[in-house]
Amino acid sequence: VAYGARALTEFIARRWCSADTSHGRLWGWVISNEVNSHHEWHQMGPVTVDQLATQYEDQVRLAWSSLRRYSAHARVYLSMEHHWTAKNHPDPLKACPGRPLLEAFAQRARERGDFDWHLAFHPYPANLREPRTWLDKVTFDDATPKITFKNLEVLTKKLSTPELLYEGKPRRLSLTEQGFNVTKRPEALAEQAAAYAYAWEKIARLPGSIDAFLYHRQVDHAKEGGLRLGLGQLLFQVGPAGVTGRMAACAMRTSRIRLGTSISSVFVRTAPTIAMAASSVAELSGGRFILGLGSSHKAQVGPEHGVETTVAELREEGAEEALFRLERSSHGCGGSSDFKNAEHVEREHEHEQREDEGEIFHPVGADIAAHHIGHELV
């Protein structure tokens, strides 16, 4: 397992962190997600804080050592959510507060030979459904139950304490996930905007301490526990009328909002079917359409659609190949749609261009932004 993990991290580091920029180049690497809620987000069973810190330090050190072979400047970040000293799960072996985990991680790193790790933090409001983060019941000392934008300076001060310094300098901080819920109050949108501005002002008052601010999502997600964190777009889940049917209806009744699929499975529709439907919605919306592709879940692809496939086949085929087939289908069927992959799809082999088989439908000439949304396969 250890050999396989190192081989994987070496491949990733060589491909996206070396001097060869043909595949793009990445500088900030967040290792895992919200590790202090390890049972839910770190895919780890019941463990103590010390056991979690030991495992995570091994994992982060492995990634760091691989990256350092190809870049002297790439940064690795730990990932934690906003619980600082507060209990965040009924079972203490399934989650832990962030502060003791951070301290245990730092201690283990020093014992093994310190390295330049940094922190990616998610300072959501204390109540995820209440966007007015300035009302959070938190304190401005290291014993605060949670760290939100209201008391963000607690975190920057912590990273400047002697036991966390690296070569005399504080660890870097990136805010890699946060969002503000839109409630049902009449002033909800104004409150969300105010929360965003409040967060930005807090960051501005901590100059030189924060590398990045990444808002959680541009659009609401239909299956995020009722939270509405999006800023102004709408992604559809499949409904009774089919996802493109619903978007077509919305496209004809709206003029500014962008529309898109969240994950449209590449295994339950043929490439020409996806291309024609996407082109139609793009035309009706005046270019406001985003095509989201993914492999979906095995449970949906199989039982719901009767497609026999394995997880391995889902991973092997993937959305990257589907994007190529969409491009080819659009032009091969007489269309002129341009499917632009926002994530820069890389293909290791060349494909033969098939001969034009004649015009089957009139081209609509729409430019469609296509993107691959990663999805866990179970």
Buried (B, 14 or more C-beta within 10 A) or exposed (E): EEEEBBEEBBEBBBBBBBEEEEEEBBEBBBBBBBBBBBBBBBEBEEBEBBBBBBBBBBBBBBBBBBBBEBBEEBBBBBBBBBBBBBEBBEEEBBBBBBBBBBBBBBBBBEEEEEBBBBBBBBBBBBBBEBBBBBEBEBBEEBEBBBBBBBBBBBBBBBBEEEEBBBEEEBBBBBBBBBBBBBBEEEEBBEBBBBBBEBBEEBBEEBEEBBBBEEBBBBBBBBEBEEBBBBBEBBBBEBEEEEBBBBBBEBBEEBEEEBBBBBBBBBBBBEBBEBBBBBBBBBBBBEEBBBBBBBBBBBEBBBEEEEBEBEEEBBEEBBBBBBBBBBBBBBBBBBBEBBBBBEBEBEEEEEEEEEEEEEEEEEBBEBEBBBBBBEBEBE
